[in-house]
Amino acid sequence: MILFDILLIVISSLILVVCILVGVAFLTLLERKV
């Protein structure tokens, strides 16, 4: 059960990082267009 909790935390962290990277990339693309 502890292993499952750790796995869940790792997956959540990865998703959070990916979302942040996508957001930053999207903002930079918008700034370049303008």
mmCIF file of the N, C-alpha and C atoms, coordinates in Angstrom:
data_MODEL
# 
_entry.id   MODEL 
# 
loop_
_atom_site.group_PDB 
_atom_site.id 
_atom_site.type_symbol 
_atom_site.label_atom_id 
_atom_site.label_alt_id 
_atom_site.label_comp_id 
_atom_site.label_asym_id 
_atom_site.label_entity_id 
_atom_site.label_seq_id 
_atom_site.pdbx_PDB_ins_code 
_atom_site.Cartn_x 
_atom_site.Cartn_y 
_atom_site.Cartn_z 
_atom_site.occupancy 
_atom_site.B_iso_or_equiv 
_atom_site.pdbx_formal_charge 
_atom_site.auth_seq_id 
_atom_site.auth_comp_id 
_atom_site.auth_asym_id 
_atom_site.auth_atom_id 
_atom_site.pdbx_PDB_model_num 
ATOM 1   N N  . MET A 1 1  ? 0.832 -1.200 0.000   1.00 0.00 ? 1  MET A N  1 
ATOM 2   C CA . MET A 1 1  ? 0.000 0.000  0.000   1.00 0.00 ? 1  MET A CA 1 
ATOM 3   C C  . MET A 1 1  ? 0.869 1.254  0.000   1.00 0.00 ? 1  MET A C  1 
ATOM 4   N N  . ILE A 1 2  ? 1.953 1.224  0.772   1.00 0.00 ? 2  ILE A N  1 
ATOM 5   C CA . ILE A 1 2  ? 2.859 2.381  0.800   1.00 0.00 ? 2  ILE A CA 1 
ATOM 6   C C  . ILE A 1 2  ? 3.452 2.603  -0.594  1.00 0.00 ? 2  ILE A C  1 
ATOM 7   N N  . LEU A 1 3  ? 3.788 1.503  -1.272  1.00 0.00 ? 3  LEU A N  1 
ATOM 8   C CA . LEU A 1 3  ? 4.364 1.590  -2.614  1.00 0.00 ? 3  LEU A CA 1 
ATOM 9   C C  . LEU A 1 3  ? 3.376 2.280  -3.557  1.00 0.00 ? 3  LEU A C  1 
ATOM 10  N N  . PHE A 1 4  ? 2.092 1.932  -3.415  1.00 0.00 ? 4  PHE A N  1 
ATOM 11  C CA . PHE A 1 4  ? 1.056 2.537  -4.260  1.00 0.00 ? 4  PHE A CA 1 
ATOM 12  C C  . PHE A 1 4  ? 0.967 4.035  -4.015  1.00 0.00 ? 4  PHE A C  1 
ATOM 13  N N  . ASP A 1 5  ? 1.062 4.436  -2.740  1.00 0.00 ? 5  ASP A N  1 
ATOM 14  C CA . ASP A 1 5  ? 1.006 5.866  -2.399  1.00 0.00 ? 5  ASP A CA 1 
ATOM 15  C C  . ASP A 1 5  ? 2.174 6.610  -3.033  1.00 0.00 ? 5  ASP A C  1 
ATOM 16  N N  . ILE A 1 6  ? 3.373 6.029  -2.949  1.00 0.00 ? 6  ILE A N  1 
ATOM 17  C CA . ILE A 1 6  ? 4.563 6.665  -3.528  1.00 0.00 ? 6  ILE A CA 1 
ATOM 18  C C  . ILE A 1 6  ? 4.391 6.795  -5.044  1.00 0.00 ? 6  ILE A C  1 
ATOM 19  N N  . LEU A 1 7  ? 3.871 5.729  -5.668  1.00 0.00 ? 7  LEU A N  1 
ATOM 20  C CA . LEU A 1 7  ? 3.662 5.734  -7.116  1.00 0.00 ? 7  LEU A CA 1 
ATOM 21  C C  . LEU A 1 7  ? 2.682 6.838  -7.499  1.00 0.00 ? 7  LEU A C  1 
ATOM 22  N N  . LEU A 1 8  ? 1.623 6.980  -6.699  1.00 0.00 ? 8  LEU A N  1 
ATOM 23  C CA . LEU A 1 8  ? 0.608 8.001  -6.960  1.00 0.00 ? 8  LEU A CA 1 
ATOM 24  C C  . LEU A 1 8  ? 1.220 9.399  -6.872  1.00 0.00 ? 8  LEU A C  1 
ATOM 25  N N  . ILE A 1 9  ? 2.065 9.619  -5.864  1.00 0.00 ? 9  ILE A N  1 
ATOM 26  C CA . ILE A 1 9  ? 2.719 10.922 -5.682  1.00 0.00 ? 9  ILE A CA 1 
ATOM 27  C C  . ILE A 1 9  ? 3.647 11.220 -6.867  1.00 0.00 ? 9  ILE A C  1 
ATOM 28  N N  . VAL A 1 10 ? 4.400 10.213 -7.297  1.00 0.00 ? 10 VAL A N  1 
ATOM 29  C CA . VAL A 1 10 ? 5.331 10.394 -8.419  1.00 0.00 ? 10 VAL A CA 1 
ATOM 30  C C  . VAL A 1 10 ? 4.567 10.749 -9.692  1.00 0.00 ? 10 VAL A C  1 
ATOM 31  N N  . ILE A 1 11 ? 3.478 10.014 -9.952  1.00 0.00 ? 11 ILE A N  1 
ATOM 32  C CA . ILE A 1 11 ? 2.679 10.268 -11.156 1.00 0.00 ? 11 ILE A CA 1 
ATOM 33  C C  . ILE A 1 11 ? 2.070 11.668 -11.107 1.00 0.00 ? 11 ILE A C  1 
ATOM 34  N N  . SER A 1 12 ? 1.554 12.048 -9.942  1.00 0.00 ? 12 SER A N  1 
ATOM 35  C CA . SER A 1 12 ? 0.955 13.378 -9.787  1.00 0.00 ? 12 SER A CA 1 
ATOM 36  C C  . SER A 1 12 ? 2.001 14.463 -10.039 1.00 0.00 ? 12 SER A C  1 
ATOM 37  N N  . SER A 1 13 ? 3.210 14.261 -9.515  1.00 0.00 ? 13 SER A N  1 
ATOM 38  C CA . SER A 1 13 ? 4.283 15.245 -9.687  1.00 0.00 ? 13 SER A CA 1 
ATOM 39  C C  . SER A 1 13 ? 4.648 15.375 -11.166 1.00 0.00 ? 13 SER A C  1 
ATOM 40  N N  . LEU A 1 14 ? 4.735 14.230 -11.856 1.00 0.00 ? 14 LEU A N  1 
ATOM 41  C CA . LEU A 1 14 ? 5.081 14.252 -13.275 1.00 0.00 ? 14 LEU A CA 1 
ATOM 42  C C  . LEU A 1 14 ? 4.026 15.010 -14.077 1.00 0.00 ? 14 LEU A C  1 
ATOM 43  N N  . ILE A 1 15 ? 2.752 14.737 -13.776 1.00 0.00 ? 15 ILE A N  1 
ATOM 44  C CA . ILE A 1 15 ? 1.663 15.416 -14.489 1.00 0.00 ? 15 ILE A CA 1 
ATOM 45  C C  . ILE A 1 15 ? 1.737 16.920 -14.239 1.00 0.00 ? 15 ILE A C  1 
ATOM 46  N N  . LEU A 1 16 ? 2.023 17.297 -12.989 1.00 0.00 ? 16 LEU A N  1 
ATOM 47  C CA . LEU A 1 16 ? 2.107 18.716 -12.631 1.00 0.00 ? 16 LEU A CA 1 
ATOM 48  C C  . LEU A 1 16 ? 3.237 19.389 -13.411 1.00 0.00 ? 16 LEU A C  1 
ATOM 49  N N  . VAL A 1 17 ? 4.397 18.735 -13.477 1.00 0.00 ? 17 VAL A N  1 
ATOM 50  C CA . VAL A 1 17 ? 5.551 19.294 -14.193 1.00 0.00 ? 17 VAL A CA 1 
ATOM 51  C C  . VAL A 1 17 ? 5.236 19.442 -15.682 1.00 0.00 ? 17 VAL A C  1 
ATOM 52  N N  . VAL A 1 18 ? 4.588 18.423 -16.257 1.00 0.00 ? 18 VAL A N  1 
ATOM 53  C CA . VAL A 1 18 ? 4.240 18.468 -17.683 1.00 0.00 ? 18 VAL A CA 1 
ATOM 54  C C  . VAL A 1 18 ? 3.287 19.629 -17.958 1.00 0.00 ? 18 VAL A C  1 
ATOM 55  N N  . CYS A 1 19 ? 2.295 19.804 -17.074 1.00 0.00 ? 19 CYS A N  1 
ATOM 56  C CA . CYS A 1 19 ? 1.328 20.898 -17.242 1.00 0.00 ? 19 CYS A CA 1 
ATOM 57  C C  . CYS A 1 19 ? 2.040 22.249 -17.192 1.00 0.00 ? 19 CYS A C  1 
ATOM 58  N N  . ILE A 1 20 ? 2.978 22.401 -16.263 1.00 0.00 ? 20 ILE A N  1 
ATOM 59  C CA . ILE A 1 20 ? 3.713 23.660 -16.134 1.00 0.00 ? 20 ILE A CA 1 
ATOM 60  C C  . ILE A 1 20 ? 4.550 23.918 -17.394 1.00 0.00 ? 20 ILE A C  1 
ATOM 61  N N  . LEU A 1 21 ? 5.220 22.874 -17.885 1.00 0.00 ? 21 LEU A N  1 
ATOM 62  C CA . LEU A 1 21 ? 6.045 23.027 -19.084 1.00 0.00 ? 21 LEU A CA 1 
ATOM 63  C C  . LEU A 1 21 ? 5.192 23.416 -20.285 1.00 0.00 ? 21 LEU A C  1 
ATOM 64  N N  . VAL A 1 22 ? 4.033 22.767 -20.430 1.00 0.00 ? 22 VAL A N  1 
ATOM 65  C CA . VAL A 1 22 ? 3.133 23.073 -21.548 1.00 0.00 ? 22 VAL A CA 1 
ATOM 66  C C  . VAL A 1 22 ? 2.647 24.518 -21.440 1.00 0.00 ? 22 VAL A C  1 
ATOM 67  N N  . GLY A 1 23 ? 2.318 24.950 -20.225 1.00 0.00 ? 23 GLY A N  1 
ATOM 68  C CA . GLY A 1 23 ? 1.852 26.317 -20.012 1.00 0.00 ? 23 GLY A CA 1 
ATOM 69  C C  . GLY A 1 23 ? 2.926 27.326 -20.381 1.00 0.00 ? 23 GLY A C  1 
ATOM 70  N N  . VAL A 1 24 ? 4.147 27.071 -19.943 1.00 0.00 ? 24 VAL A N  1 
ATOM 71  C CA . VAL A 1 24 ? 5.258 27.989 -20.236 1.00 0.00 ? 24 VAL A CA 1 
ATOM 72  C C  . VAL A 1 24 ? 5.531 28.032 -21.738 1.00 0.00 ? 24 VAL A C  1 
ATOM 73  N N  . ALA A 1 25 ? 5.533 26.872 -22.384 1.00 0.00 ? 25 ALA A N  1 
ATOM 74  C CA . ALA A 1 25 ? 5.780 26.810 -23.825 1.00 0.00 ? 25 ALA A CA 1 
ATOM 75  C C  . ALA A 1 25 ? 4.682 27.558 -24.581 1.00 0.00 ? 25 ALA A C  1 
ATOM 76  N N  . PHE A 1 26 ? 3.421 27.400 -24.118 1.00 0.00 ? 26 PHE A N  1 
ATOM 77  C CA . PHE A 1 26 ? 2.293 28.073 -24.759 1.00 0.00 ? 26 PHE A CA 1 
ATOM 78  C C  . PHE A 1 26 ? 2.438 29.585 -24.637 1.00 0.00 ? 26 PHE A C  1 
ATOM 79  N N  . LEU A 1 27 ? 2.833 30.045 -23.451 1.00 0.00 ? 27 LEU A N  1 
ATOM 80  C CA . LEU A 1 27 ? 3.000 31.487 -23.228 1.00 0.00 ? 27 LEU A CA 1 
ATOM 81  C C  . LEU A 1 27 ? 4.118 32.043 -24.104 1.00 0.00 ? 27 LEU A C  1 
ATOM 82  N N  . THR A 1 28 ? 5.232 31.320 -24.212 1.00 0.00 ? 28 THR A N  1 
ATOM 83  C CA . THR A 1 28 ? 6.352 31.805 -25.029 1.00 0.00 ? 28 THR A CA 1 
ATOM 84  C C  . THR A 1 28 ? 5.943 31.869 -26.501 1.00 0.00 ? 28 THR A C  1 
ATOM 85  N N  . LEU A 1 29 ? 5.141 30.876 -26.945 1.00 0.00 ? 29 LEU A N  1 
ATOM 86  C CA . LEU A 1 29 ? 4.688 30.884 -28.337 1.00 0.00 ? 29 LEU A CA 1 
ATOM 87  C C  . LEU A 1 29 ? 3.786 32.085 -28.585 1.00 0.00 ? 29 LEU A C  1 
ATOM 88  N N  . LEU A 1 30 ? 2.894 32.373 -27.630 1.00 0.00 ? 30 LEU A N  1 
ATOM 89  C CA . LEU A 1 30 ? 1.991 33.523 -27.780 1.00 0.00 ? 30 LEU A CA 1 
ATOM 90  C C  . LEU A 1 30 ? 2.796 34.818 -27.840 1.00 0.00 ? 30 LEU A C  1 
ATOM 91  N N  . GLU A 1 31 ? 3.820 34.925 -26.999 1.00 0.00 ? 31 GLU A N  1 
ATOM 92  C CA . GLU A 1 31 ? 4.632 36.142 -26.973 1.00 0.00 ? 31 GLU A CA 1 
ATOM 93  C C  . GLU A 1 31 ? 5.393 36.317 -28.285 1.00 0.00 ? 31 GLU A C  1 
ATOM 94  N N  . ARG A 1 32 ? 5.828 35.204 -28.875 1.00 0.00 ? 32 ARG A N  1 
ATOM 95  C CA . ARG A 1 32 ? 6.569 35.300 -30.131 1.00 0.00 ? 32 ARG A CA 1 
ATOM 96  C C  . ARG A 1 32 ? 5.655 35.742 -31.266 1.00 0.00 ? 32 ARG A C  1 
ATOM 97  N N  . LYS A 1 33 ? 4.402 35.284 -31.235 1.00 0.00 ? 33 LYS A N  1 
ATOM 98  C CA . LYS A 1 33 ? 3.448 35.664 -32.289 1.00 0.00 ? 33 LYS A CA 1 
ATOM 99  C C  . LYS A 1 33 ? 3.172 37.155 -32.231 1.00 0.00 ? 33 LYS A C  1 
ATOM 100 N N  . VAL A 1 34 ? 3.084 37.710 -31.035 1.00 0.00 ? 34 VAL A N  1 
ATOM 101 C CA . VAL A 1 34 ? 2.762 39.136 -30.876 1.00 0.00 ? 34 VAL A CA 1 
ATOM 102 C C  . VAL A 1 34 ? 3.967 40.022 -31.165 1.00 0.00 ? 34 VAL A C  1 
# 
